[in-house]
Amino acid sequence: VALPGAGLFYQHNKALGFLAGIHRGFSPVAPGQAPEVDPEESINLEAGLRFREPGKEFELIGFSNAYSNMLGQCTQSKGCPNDLLDAQFNGGAVDVYGAEAAGKISGSWQRLRWEIKGAYTYTGSAFRTAFASASSLFGEVEAGDAVPYVPVHQAKVGFRLSVKPITLDVSGLYFGAMRDTAGQGDIDTVTGIPAHQLLDATLRWRYNKQVSLRVGGRNLLDAAYLASVRPYGARAGSPRQLLIGLDLGSQ
């Protein structure tokens, strides 16, 4: 299988550059599948710009993945029956497209160093053909339906404060609503996965170049959220977690 690809970067000036790329994607059919199952193939495009100067970074990239056939796999975590476990299914032609913006600013004041960064991703998707699949993840699909378990909106904002030997990292994450099955229009709040937000933080104390101690927390606000409705009903996301770690080795 030939998998050609090409990338281009143009440095407009010391701070601003433009990029573009095109690549062919391919995923073979796993052993033991039905003869009608085809490999996954796609043409993947990206283009955007990147800006960098001391204390400031920003990039904006658009992407498009055109699948001539998307493979789906039946697994236990998706609620598939035992007789279909590990079976693969054709998902037909699918378009996945979107854009990502990311930025970072940083500075210092005497011994204090700070950094603020953020990222946002928009992802759209649409099946180009209608079909009926034995896979419960696809099911009855109409042309134009969005792919399930692909959040349209995702975002992250982070803040770092450092006064040697102590560093504090705080981050907020947003995951948009997702579909459990292919569909169009508004996401059903009963059968879909609602949007949720999480707050994480890590405090690190560096004893020397080889040893550091860290104390962290995930989902600090103990948000109750739905992570999936497969297999066999609602599955809760992770509750608040507190972690303590010791890192050894050059850092």
JOKA-V635774 format. One record per helix or strand of 2 or more residues. SS is the DSSP state (helix for helix, strand for strand). FROM is the first residue (numbers start at 1). LEN is the number of residues. If there is no record, write none. Layout:
{{SS FROM LEN} {SS FROM LEN}}
This chain:
{{strand 5 7} {strand 16 12} {strand 40 14} {strand 56 14} {strand 71 3} {helix 76 3} {helix 82 3} {strand 88 3} {strand 94 16} {strand 112 16} {strand 131 2} {strand 140 2} {strand 153 11} {strand 166 10} {strand 196 11} {strand 211 8} {strand 226 3} {strand 235 2} {strand 241 8}}
